[in-house]
């Protein structure tokens, strides 16, 4: 995580898209513990790159598309939204308090209403 800022935004978008694609194709078949870890990874990737590119802030729309696949995918999307909210409100030690607050407030202002509409 120390060198996360050195990764170009396009690669961060590719990582996010890969995880979402993985959840869409194999998420239903996964053990619950593995699924939880993948979802936590997605939430951390989104949080750590929240201000890097606007496409990374469209996670709620991406999870909404995931939920349209099937009922099981809808549950996976709800788990992901729950973990995303927890991660965004959690103060991580990787970034300083000011950056954590900025991310949390920006997430609240831009994504939380979309989450209420999806849920």
C-alpha positions as a Markdown table, in Angstrom:
| # | Residue | x | y | z |
|---|---|---|---|---|
| 1 | Unk | 0.0 | 0.0 | 0.0 |
| 2 | Unk | 3.0 | 2.2 | 0.5 |
| 3 | Unk | 3.5 | 2.6 | -3.3 |
| 4 | Unk | -0.2 | 2.8 | -4.2 |
| 5 | Unk | 0.2 | 6.5 | -5.2 |
| 6 | Unk | 2.8 | 5.4 | -7.8 |
| 7 | Unk | 0.3 | 3.3 | -9.7 |
| 8 | Unk | -1.3 | 5.2 | -12.7 |
| 9 | Unk | -5.0 | 5.9 | -12.4 |
| 10 | Unk | -5.8 | 3.7 | -15.5 |
| 11 | Unk | -4.2 | 0.7 | -13.8 |
| 12 | Unk | -6.3 | 1.4 | -10.7 |
| 13 | Unk | -9.4 | 1.5 | -12.9 |
| 14 | Unk | -8.3 | -1.8 | -14.4 |
| 15 | Unk | -7.9 | -3.4 | -11.0 |
| 16 | Unk | -11.4 | -2.2 | -9.9 |
| 17 | Unk | -12.9 | -3.5 | -13.2 |
| 18 | Unk | -11.1 | -6.8 | -12.8 |
| 19 | Unk | -12.5 | -7.3 | -9.3 |
| 20 | Unk | -16.0 | -6.4 | -10.4 |
| 21 | Unk | -15.7 | -8.8 | -13.3 |
| 22 | Unk | -14.5 | -11.5 | -11.0 |
| 23 | Unk | -17.4 | -10.9 | -8.7 |
| 24 | Unk | -19.8 | -11.0 | -11.7 |
| 25 | Unk | -18.4 | -14.2 | -13.1 |
| 26 | Unk | -17.3 | -16.2 | -10.1 |
| 27 | Unk | -18.8 | -14.5 | -7.1 |
| 28 | Unk | -21.7 | -16.8 | -6.7 |
| 29 | Unk | -19.5 | -19.9 | -6.6 |
| 30 | Unk | -17.1 | -18.5 | -4.0 |
| 31 | Unk | -16.8 | -19.6 | -0.4 |
| 32 | Unk | -18.3 | -16.8 | 1.8 |
| 33 | Unk | -15.0 | -16.0 | 3.5 |
| 34 | Unk | -13.2 | -15.6 | 0.1 |
| 35 | Unk | -16.1 | -13.5 | -1.2 |
| 36 | Unk | -15.8 | -11.2 | 1.9 |
| 37 | Unk | -12.1 | -10.8 | 1.3 |
| 38 | Unk | -12.6 | -9.9 | -2.4 |
| 39 | Unk | -15.3 | -7.4 | -1.4 |
| 40 | Unk | -13.0 | -5.8 | 1.2 |
| 41 | Unk | -10.2 | -5.6 | -1.4 |
| 42 | Unk | -12.6 | -3.8 | -3.7 |
| 43 | Unk | -13.6 | -1.3 | -1.0 |
| 44 | Unk | -10.0 | -0.6 | -0.2 |
| 45 | Unk | -9.0 | -0.1 | -3.8 |
| 46 | Unk | -11.9 | 2.3 | -4.3 |
| 47 | Unk | -11.1 | 4.2 | -1.1 |
| 48 | Unk | -7.4 | 4.6 | -1.7 |
| 49 | Unk | -8.0 | 5.9 | -5.2 |
| 50 | Unk | -11.2 | 7.9 | -4.6 |
| 51 | Unk | -9.7 | 11.2 | -5.8 |
| 52 | Unk | -7.5 | 9.7 | -8.6 |
| 53 | Unk | -10.1 | 9.5 | -11.3 |
| 54 | Unk | -13.8 | 10.2 | -11.6 |
| 55 | Unk | -14.4 | 6.7 | -13.0 |
| 56 | Unk | -13.3 | 5.3 | -9.6 |
| 57 | Unk | -16.1 | 7.2 | -7.9 |
| 58 | Unk | -18.7 | 5.4 | -10.1 |
| 59 | Unk | -18.6 | 2.3 | -7.9 |
| 60 | Unk | -22.2 | 2.6 | -6.9 |
| 61 | Unk | -23.4 | 2.4 | -10.5 |
| 62 | Unk | -21.0 | -0.5 | -11.1 |
| 63 | Unk | -22.5 | -2.4 | -8.1 |
| 64 | Unk | -26.0 | -1.5 | -9.3 |
| 65 | Unk | -25.2 | -3.2 | -12.7 |
| 66 | Unk | -23.8 | -6.2 | -10.8 |
| 67 | Unk | -27.1 | -6.5 | -8.8 |
| 68 | Unk | -29.1 | -6.7 | -12.1 |
| 69 | Unk | -27.5 | -10.0 | -13.1 |
| 70 | Unk | -29.4 | -12.3 | -10.6 |
| 71 | Unk | -30.7 | -12.5 | -7.1 |
| 72 | Unk | -27.4 | -14.0 | -5.8 |
| 73 | Unk | -25.5 | -11.1 | -7.5 |
| 74 | Unk | -27.9 | -8.7 | -5.8 |
| 75 | Unk | -26.8 | -10.1 | -2.4 |
| 76 | Unk | -23.2 | -9.8 | -3.4 |
| 77 | Unk | -23.7 | -6.1 | -4.5 |
| 78 | Unk | -25.4 | -5.4 | -1.1 |
| 79 | Unk | -22.5 | -7.0 | 0.8 |
| 80 | Unk | -20.1 | -4.8 | -1.3 |
| 81 | Unk | -22.1 | -1.7 | -0.7 |
| 82 | Unk | -22.1 | -2.4 | 3.1 |
| 83 | Unk | -18.4 | -3.0 | 3.1 |
| 84 | Unk | -17.8 | 0.1 | 1.0 |
| 85 | Unk | -19.7 | 2.3 | 3.5 |
| 86 | Unk | -17.8 | 0.8 | 6.4 |
| 87 | Unk | -14.4 | 1.3 | 4.6 |
| 88 | Unk | -15.2 | 4.8 | 3.6 |
| 89 | Unk | -16.1 | 5.8 | 7.2 |
| 90 | Unk | -13.2 | 3.9 | 8.8 |
| 91 | Unk | -10.1 | 6.0 | 9.5 |
| 92 | Unk | -7.2 | 4.0 | 8.0 |
| 93 | Unk | -3.7 | 4.4 | 9.2 |
| 94 | Unk | -2.4 | 4.5 | 5.6 |
| 95 | Unk | -3.6 | 8.0 | 4.9 |
| 96 | Unk | -3.7 | 10.9 | 7.4 |
| 97 | Unk | -6.8 | 12.0 | 9.2 |
| 98 | Unk | -7.5 | 15.0 | 6.9 |
| 99 | Unk | -7.4 | 12.8 | 3.7 |
| 100 | Unk | -9.6 | 10.2 | 5.4 |
| 101 | Unk | -12.2 | 12.9 | 6.3 |
| 102 | Unk | -12.1 | 14.4 | 2.8 |
| 103 | Unk | -12.7 | 11.0 | 1.2 |
| 104 | Unk | -15.5 | 10.2 | 3.7 |
| 105 | Unk | -17.2 | 13.5 | 3.2 |
| 106 | Unk | -16.9 | 13.4 | -0.6 |
| 107 | Unk | -18.3 | 9.8 | -0.5 |
| 108 | Unk | -21.2 | 10.9 | 1.6 |
| 109 | Unk | -22.0 | 13.8 | -0.6 |
| 110 | Unk | -21.6 | 12.0 | -3.9 |
| 111 | Unk | -22.4 | 8.4 | -3.5 |
| 112 | Unk | -24.5 | 7.8 | -0.4 |
| 113 | Unk | -27.7 | 9.1 | -2.0 |
| 114 | Unk | -27.2 | 6.8 | -5.0 |
| 115 | Unk | -26.8 | 3.9 | -2.5 |
| 116 | Unk | -30.1 | 4.7 | -0.9 |
| 117 | Unk | -31.7 | 4.7 | -4.3 |
| 118 | Unk | -30.2 | 1.3 | -5.2 |
| 119 | Unk | -31.0 | -0.3 | -1.9 |
